[in-house]
Amino acid sequence: MPKTKKRAYDFFPLYEKFVRDSQSGKRLQPNGKRYSSGTVKNYSSTQKVLQGFCQAKSFVLRIFPEQALTKREAEREKNYWKKFHRRFTDYLYNDLGHFDNYVGATLKNVKTFFGYLQREVGLVVGPYYKSFYVRKEEIAIFSLLPEELNYLIYDVSFERSLSKRMQEVKDVFVFGCTVALRVSDLLRLKKSSIRVVNQQHYLTVRSQKTATYTLVKLPPYAISILRKYEKNKSSVLPLFNKSNLNQYIKQLLEKAGFTSPVAVYRERRGVPVLLRKRGVRFCDVVSTHTMRRTAITTMLCLGMPEQVVRKISGHAPGTKEFYRYVFWAQAYQDSESEKMFALLKEKKLQTILPC
């Protein structure tokens, strides 16, 4: 291993080895599976951020094996990594303007790297990295209500008002709001993903991210969408670049009139920050991920059992993220309950007076 001093190791050659081993399959997940290309890409992104930090702040990253340190040197090393953590998080928040989720994910990658050195390289780096605090923020779920999705599906006059390309956007969006797939899986659907059994259409997909299988029965309106694009050679939906589709979806929902104002908060060091005080509309904050969110919340709002929704969405039992959808859907169900109670209040018994 490359050394900068008699007992110190250069940080970045070790980190590059960490990325290579994760990419090649030499380093595996605890269950024996290889790490996804997305995970490896995140590791590489963290490396670039660390290099940018070292260059901007003139900070030299190096690692001393703990067993080579005296008690005094170990204390100094502890202070060194405290200083790194403080200055690196300041750099991420103050210089780059990131929020808690990004900072937390970056520090999580750094901690994973140190764990790799301990377990797989046999380099005893000390427990200092365990004190790196990984923050998480709960980002608001922006999804369509069932009434809004109904409008996009069934309002013929609205569809006729759209250009051909925007009609294709609507078809992709509505289909995505029905099947709860991640956008990476939705955009690569092939004709082989559709199964027909006893004249019933099913969508069967193996998730690229989690390697889990999903089987979803398609409603008539989704089947009608598929039939519009039967002449496509292999794809079942119109083809879009993900970035372009994001912008098209915003335009679609603006044309649909989904422009009510929303407040968008993010967190820095656990403190909520209002991103923009004025001018943020619902159509401005939606994205391709809104399709999956809308599908899950619609299923829950309209009474589908949680375990069935989880099976379709691919969430593991007890997943915190999934129960955010449950909580959001409960608010909708509560409002529907209030409507029912209001109707109940009107059902007065007609008193029959005695003769």
C-alpha positions as CSV (number, residue, x, y, z in Angstrom):
1,M,0.0,0.0,0.0
2,P,1.3,3.5,-0.8
3,K,2.7,5.4,2.2
4,T,3.1,9.1,2.7
5,K,5.2,8.8,5.9
6,K,6.7,5.9,7.8
7,R,3.5,4.9,9.4
8,A,0.8,6.8,7.5
9,Y,-1.3,5.6,4.5
10,D,-2.6,7.9,1.8
11,F,-6.3,8.2,2.0
12,F,-7.3,8.3,-1.7
13,P,-5.5,5.2,-3.0
14,L,-7.3,3.2,-0.3
15,Y,-10.6,4.8,-1.2
16,E,-10.0,4.0,-4.9
17,K,-9.4,0.4,-4.0
18,F,-12.7,0.5,-2.0
19,V,-14.5,1.7,-5.1
20,R,-12.8,-0.9,-7.4
21,D,-13.6,-3.8,-5.1
22,S,-17.2,-2.7,-4.8
23,Q,-17.5,-2.5,-8.6
24,S,-15.6,-5.7,-9.5
25,G,-17.5,-7.9,-7.0
26,K,-14.5,-8.5,-4.8
27,R,-16.5,-6.6,-2.1
28,L,-20.0,-8.0,-1.6
29,Q,-23.1,-7.2,0.4
30,P,-23.6,-9.2,3.6
31,N,-26.1,-11.3,1.7
32,G,-23.6,-12.2,-1.0
33,K,-25.0,-9.9,-3.7
34,R,-22.9,-7.5,-5.7
35,Y,-23.3,-3.8,-5.2
36,S,-25.4,-2.1,-7.8
37,S,-23.9,0.4,-10.3
38,G,-25.9,3.1,-8.6
39,T,-24.2,2.4,-5.2
40,V,-20.8,2.3,-6.8
41,K,-21.6,5.6,-8.5
42,N,-22.4,7.2,-5.2
43,Y,-19.1,6.0,-3.7
44,S,-17.3,7.6,-6.7
45,S,-19.3,10.9,-6.2
46,T,-18.2,10.9,-2.5
47,Q,-14.6,10.5,-3.6
48,K,-14.9,13.6,-5.8
49,V,-16.5,15.6,-3.0
50,L,-13.7,14.6,-0.6
51,Q,-11.0,15.6,-3.2
52,G,-12.7,18.9,-3.7
53,F,-12.8,19.5,0.0
54,C,-9.1,18.7,0.4
55,Q,-8.2,21.1,-2.4
56,A,-10.5,23.9,-1.3
57,K,-9.5,23.7,2.4
58,S,-5.9,22.6,2.0
59,F,-6.7,19.6,4.2
60,V,-4.5,16.5,3.9
61,L,-6.3,13.2,4.4
62,R,-4.2,10.3,5.7
63,I,-4.7,7.3,7.9
64,F,-2.5,6.0,10.8
65,P,-3.0,2.4,11.9
66,E,-4.2,2.5,15.4
67,Q,-1.8,-0.2,16.7
68,A,1.2,1.9,15.7
69,L,0.1,4.9,17.9
70,T,1.1,5.7,21.4
71,K,-1.6,6.9,23.8
72,R,-0.7,10.5,23.2
73,E,-0.7,10.0,19.4
74,A,-4.1,8.2,19.6
75,E,-5.6,11.2,21.3
76,R,-4.1,13.5,18.6
77,E,-5.6,11.2,15.9
78,K,-9.0,11.4,17.6
79,N,-8.8,15.2,17.5
80,Y,-7.7,15.1,13.8
81,W,-10.8,13.2,12.8
82,K,-13.0,15.4,14.9
83,K,-11.5,18.4,13.0
84,F,-12.1,16.6,9.7
85,H,-15.7,15.9,10.5
86,R,-16.4,19.5,11.6
87,R,-14.6,21.1,8.6
88,F,-16.0,18.7,6.0
89,T,-19.6,19.1,7.2
90,D,-19.1,22.9,7.2
91,Y,-17.8,22.6,3.6
92,L,-20.8,20.6,2.5
93,Y,-23.4,22.9,4.2
94,N,-21.8,26.3,3.8
95,D,-19.7,26.1,0.7
96,L,-21.7,23.7,-1.4
97,G,-25.2,24.5,0.1
98,H,-26.3,20.9,0.6
99,F,-29.0,19.7,3.0
100,D,-29.1,17.0,5.6
101,N,-30.0,14.1,3.4
102,Y,-27.0,14.7,1.1
103,V,-24.6,15.4,3.9
104,G,-25.8,12.3,5.8
105,A,-25.5,10.1,2.7
106,T,-22.0,11.4,2.0
107,L,-20.8,10.7,5.6
108,K,-22.5,7.3,5.5
109,N,-20.2,6.4,2.5
110,V,-17.2,7.6,4.4
111,K,-18.1,5.5,7.4
112,T,-18.7,2.5,5.1
113,F,-15.2,3.0,3.6
114,F,-13.6,2.9,7.1
115,G,-15.6,-0.2,8.0
116,Y,-14.3,-1.8,4.8
117,L,-10.7,-1.0,5.8
118,Q,-11.2,-2.7,9.2
119,R,-13.0,-5.8,8.0
120,E,-11.7,-6.5,4.6
121,V,-8.3,-4.8,4.3
122,G,-7.2,-5.6,7.9
123,L,-6.2,-2.0,8.5
124,V,-7.1,-1.1,12.1
125,V,-8.1,2.5,11.7
126,G,-9.5,3.1,15.2
127,P,-13.1,3.9,16.3
128,Y,-13.0,7.7,15.4
129,Y,-15.2,7.4,12.3
130,K,-18.0,5.9,14.3
131,S,-18.7,9.3,15.8
132,F,-19.5,10.8,12.4
133,Y,-23.1,11.8,12.7
134,V,-25.3,10.8,9.8
135,R,-28.3,13.2,9.6
136,K,-31.5,12.4,7.8
137,E,-34.4,14.6,6.9
138,E,-38.0,13.7,6.1
139,I,-38.8,15.2,2.7
140,A,-42.5,16.0,2.1
141,I,-44.4,13.6,-0.2
142,F,-45.9,15.4,-3.1
143,S,-48.4,13.1,-4.9
144,L,-51.7,13.5,-6.7
145,L,-55.0,13.0,-4.8
146,P,-57.3,10.3,-6.2
147,E,-59.6,13.0,-7.6
148,E,-56.7,14.6,-9.6
149,L,-55.6,11.3,-11.0
150,N,-59.2,10.6,-12.0
151,Y,-59.2,13.8,-14.0
152,L,-56.1,12.9,-15.9
153,I,-57.4,9.5,-16.7
154,Y,-60.9,10.2,-17.7
155,D,-61.4,13.8,-18.8
156,V,-61.6,13.6,-22.6
157,S,-61.8,17.3,-23.2
158,F,-58.5,17.9,-21.4
159,E,-56.7,15.1,-23.4
160,R,-58.0,16.6,-26.7
161,S,-56.5,20.0,-25.7
162,L,-53.0,18.5,-25.5
163,S,-50.5,18.3,-28.3
164,K,-49.5,14.8,-29.5
165,R,-46.3,14.8,-27.4
166,M,-48.1,16.0,-24.3
167,Q,-50.7,13.2,-24.8
168,E,-47.8,10.8,-24.7
169,V,-46.5,12.4,-21.5
170,K,-49.9,12.0,-20.0
171,D,-50.1,8.4,-21.0
172,V,-46.7,7.6,-19.4
173,F,-47.6,9.6,-16.3
174,V,-51.0,8.0,-15.8
175,F,-49.5,4.5,-16.4
176,G,-46.7,5.3,-13.9
177,C,-49.3,6.5,-11.4
178,T,-51.0,3.1,-11.7
179,V,-48.3,0.5,-11.4
180,A,-46.0,2.0,-8.7
181,L,-42.8,1.2,-10.5
182,R,-39.5,3.1,-10.0
183,V,-39.0,5.3,-13.0
184,S,-35.9,3.3,-14.0
185,D,-38.1,0.2,-14.3
186,L,-41.0,2.1,-16.0
187,L,-38.9,3.6,-18.8
188,R,-37.4,0.2,-19.7
189,L,-40.6,-1.8,-19.9
190,K,-40.7,-4.2,-22.9
191,K,-43.5,-6.1,-24.5
192,S,-42.2,-9.2,-22.7
193,S,-43.3,-7.4,-19.4
194,I,-46.9,-7.9,-20.3
195,R,-48.7,-11.2,-19.7
196,V,-52.2,-12.0,-20.7
197,V,-54.0,-14.7,-18.8
198,N,-57.7,-15.4,-19.4
199,Q,-58.0,-12.1,-21.1
200,Q,-56.6,-10.3,-18.0
201,H,-53.5,-8.2,-18.5
202,Y,-50.7,-8.3,-16.0
203,L,-47.4,-6.4,-15.7
204,T,-44.5,-8.4,-14.5
205,V,-41.2,-6.7,-13.7
206,R,-37.9,-7.5,-12.0
207,S,-36.8,-4.3,-10.2
208,Q,-33.4,-3.1,-11.4
209,K,-32.6,-1.6,-8.0
210,T,-33.8,-4.3,-5.6
211,A,-34.0,-7.4,-7.8
212,T,-37.5,-8.1,-6.6
213,Y,-40.4,-9.2,-8.8
214,T,-43.6,-7.4,-9.2
215,L,-46.9,-8.6,-10.6
216,V,-49.6,-6.0,-11.1
217,K,-53.1,-6.5,-12.7
218,L,-53.7,-3.7,-15.2
219,P,-57.1,-1.8,-15.3
220,P,-58.9,-1.1,-18.6
221,Y,-57.5,2.4,-18.9
222,A,-53.9,1.2,-18.6
223,I,-54.6,-1.5,-21.2
224,S,-56.0,1.2,-23.5
225,I,-52.7,3.1,-23.1
226,L,-50.7,0.1,-24.1
227,R,-52.8,-0.5,-27.2
228,K,-52.1,3.0,-28.4
229,Y,-48.4,2.1,-28.7
230,E,-48.7,-1.5,-30.0
231,K,-46.7,-0.6,-33.1
232,N,-43.6,0.2,-31.1
233,K,-40.9,-2.3,-31.8
234,S,-40.0,-3.3,-28.3
235,S,-41.1,-0.7,-25.7
236,V,-44.7,-0.6,-24.5
237,L,-44.7,3.1,-23.8
238,P,-43.4,6.2,-25.6
239,L,-39.7,6.8,-25.1
240,F,-38.4,9.7,-23.0
241,N,-35.2,10.9,-21.6
242,K,-35.7,11.0,-17.8
243,S,-34.6,14.6,-17.5
244,N,-36.9,15.7,-20.3
245,L,-39.8,13.7,-18.8
246,N,-39.3,15.6,-15.6
247,Q,-39.9,18.9,-17.3
248,Y,-42.8,17.6,-19.4
249,I,-44.6,16.3,-16.3
250,K,-44.4,19.8,-14.7
251,Q,-45.9,21.3,-17.9
252,L,-48.6,18.6,-18.0
253,L,-49.8,19.3,-14.5
254,E,-49.6,23.0,-15.1
255,K,-51.9,22.6,-18.1
256,A,-54.2,20.5,-15.9
257,G,-54.5,23.4,-13.5
258,F,-52.7,21.7,-10.6
259,T,-51.1,25.0,-9.6
260,S,-52.1,25.4,-5.9
261,P,-49.3,26.9,-3.8
262,V,-47.1,24.6,-1.7
263,A,-44.4,25.2,0.9
264,V,-41.2,23.4,0.3
265,Y,-38.9,22.8,3.3
266,R,-35.5,21.2,3.6
267,E,-33.3,20.8,6.7
268,R,-29.8,21.9,7.5
269,R,-28.3,20.6,10.7
270,G,-31.9,19.6,11.7
271,V,-33.3,23.1,11.2
272,P,-36.1,23.5,8.7
273,V,-35.3,25.9,5.8
274,L,-38.1,27.3,3.6
275,L,-36.7,27.1,0.1
276,R,-38.9,29.7,-1.5
277,K,-41.4,31.9,0.2
278,R,-43.5,32.7,-2.8
279,G,-44.3,31.3,-6.3
280,V,-43.9,27.6,-5.6
281,R,-46.8,25.7,-7.2
282,F,-47.7,22.0,-6.9
283,C,-46.8,21.5,-10.6
284,D,-43.3,23.0,-9.9
285,V,-42.4,20.4,-7.3
286,V,-43.5,17.2,-9.1
287,S,-41.0,14.9,-10.8
288,T,-40.9,11.4,-12.3
289,H,-40.8,10.0,-8.8
290,T,-44.3,11.5,-8.3
291,M,-45.7,8.7,-10.4
292,R,-44.6,6.0,-7.9
293,R,-45.6,8.1,-4.9
294,T,-49.1,8.7,-6.4
295,A,-49.6,5.0,-7.2
296,I,-48.8,4.0,-3.6
297,T,-50.8,6.7,-1.9
298,T,-53.8,6.1,-4.2
299,M,-53.9,2.4,-3.4
300,L,-53.7,3.2,0.3
301,C,-56.2,6.1,0.1
302,L,-58.8,3.9,-1.6
303,G,-58.5,1.1,1.0
304,M,-56.1,-1.4,-0.5
305,P,-54.6,-3.4,2.4
306,E,-51.1,-2.3,3.4
307,Q,-49.5,-5.7,2.8
308,V,-50.8,-5.9,-0.7
309,V,-49.6,-2.4,-1.5
310,R,-46.1,-3.3,-0.1
311,K,-46.1,-6.4,-2.3
312,I,-46.7,-4.2,-5.4
313,S,-44.3,-1.4,-4.4
314,G,-41.5,-3.7,-3.3
315,H,-41.1,-2.2,0.1
316,A,-39.8,-4.4,2.9
317,P,-42.1,-5.0,5.9
318,G,-41.6,-2.3,8.6
319,T,-39.9,0.1,6.1
320,K,-40.0,3.6,7.5
321,E,-40.4,5.1,4.1
322,F,-43.5,3.1,3.4
323,Y,-45.2,4.2,6.6
324,R,-44.8,7.8,5.5
325,Y,-47.2,6.9,2.7
326,V,-49.5,5.2,5.2
327,F,-49.6,8.4,7.3
328,W,-50.2,10.6,4.3
329,A,-53.0,8.4,3.1
330,Q,-54.6,8.4,6.5
331,A,-55.1,12.2,6.3
332,Y,-57.1,11.6,3.1
333,Q,-59.1,8.8,4.7
334,D,-59.8,11.1,7.7
335,S,-61.2,13.8,5.4
336,E,-63.4,11.2,3.7
337,S,-64.6,10.1,7.2
338,E,-65.5,13.6,8.0
339,K,-67.7,13.8,4.9
340,M,-69.4,10.6,6.0
341,F,-70.0,12.0,9.5
342,A,-71.5,15.2,8.0
343,L,-73.9,13.1,6.0
344,L,-74.8,11.0,9.0
345,K,-75.6,14.2,10.9
346,E,-78.3,15.0,8.3
347,K,-80.0,11.6,8.7
348,K,-82.6,12.7,11.3
349,L,-85.4,10.5,12.3
350,Q,-88.7,11.9,11.2
351,T,-90.9,12.2,14.3
352,I,-94.5,11.0,13.8
353,L,-96.9,13.0,16.0
354,P,-99.7,11.0,17.6
355,C,-103.2,11.6,16.3
